[in-house]
Amino acid sequence: KSVYDAKFLISILLLYVAKGDGEIDPSETDRMIEIIINHFDSNSAEAMGLLSDAVRAFSDGEDLVERLRNISRGLNQEESKHIFNLLVQVVLADGEVTDGEVRTAQFAGKILGLSQGEISAALHSAR
């Protein structure tokens, strides 16, 4: 269950930050698939399935924030930072960082339990 939870958490957060500027660019989609494949040692079919599940979870309107916070509580600080760095890679995938993407990334960082300082440092070093 915890592996599924981690996949769910990462898929939802990747999608969330990718949508931060209002749309998901093809380069962001490619980057999300690449991240899932590399992070979970899976294949593109599984990665697409996870992202499709994430899209469905968003459209179902369930209370994702609380669910994601609960999953995040099971992560240590290093895991949270690592996941946040994956999110930043997606934000950077299309070559521009919008205010919306920064806001969604900051919110995702809070869900992951990172401090404002850690979030700002990661975003700043990425720019």
C-alpha positions, -999 to 999 in steps of 0.1 A, spaced: 0 0 0 28 25 8 43 21 -26 9 28 -42 6 58 -18 39 72 -29 31 67 -65 -3 84 -60 13 113 -41 40 119 -66 16 116 -96 -9 140 -81 17 166 -72 35 164 -105 2 169 -123 -7 197 -99 24 218 -105 23 211 -142 -12 226 -143 1 256 -123 2 279 -153 -32 268 -165 -22 241 -190 1 211 -193 27 216 -220 39 184 -239 74 189 -225 59 188 -190 40 156 -198 71 140 -211 91 151 -180 64 137 -157 64 103 -175 102 103 -174 102 111 -136 77 83 -128 96 58 -149 129 66 -133 117 71 -98 96 39 -96 116 18 -121 84 14 -141 74 17 -178 56 43 -198 23 24 -197 23 24 -159 34 61 -158 5 71 -181 -19 50 -160 -7 68 -128 -11 102 -144 -46 92 -157 -56 81 -122 -43 115 -110 -64 134 -135 -95 113 -124 -88 120 -88 -87 158 -95 -119 156 -115 -137 136 -88 -132 166 -65 -123 144 -35 -104 161 -7 -70 154 -21 -51 178 1 -59 160 33 -52 126 17 -18 139 3 -9 153 37 -16 120 54 7 102 29 34 129 32 35 123 70 50 89 62 80 105 44 112 115 59 127 150 52 150 137 25 122 120 7 101 151 9 129 173 -5 136 147 -33 99 147 -43 99 185 -43 129 186 -65 111 163 -90 82 188 -89 106 217 -97 119 197 -127 84 196 -141 79 234 -135 111 240 -154 103 215 -183 88 240 -206 115 266 -201 95 292 -182 84 296 -146 51 314 -142 37 329 -110 10 302 -110 36 275 -112 55 290 -83 23 292 -62 14 256 -69 49 244 -62 49 263 -29 16 247 -19 29 213 -29 60 219 -8 38 227 22 18 195 16 51 177 17 59 193 50 87 214 38 94 248 54 90 280 35 128 284 35 134 250 20 107 256 -6 122 290 -15 157 277 -17 148 249 -40 128 272 -63 155 298 -63 183 274 -71 162 261 -100 158 294 -117 
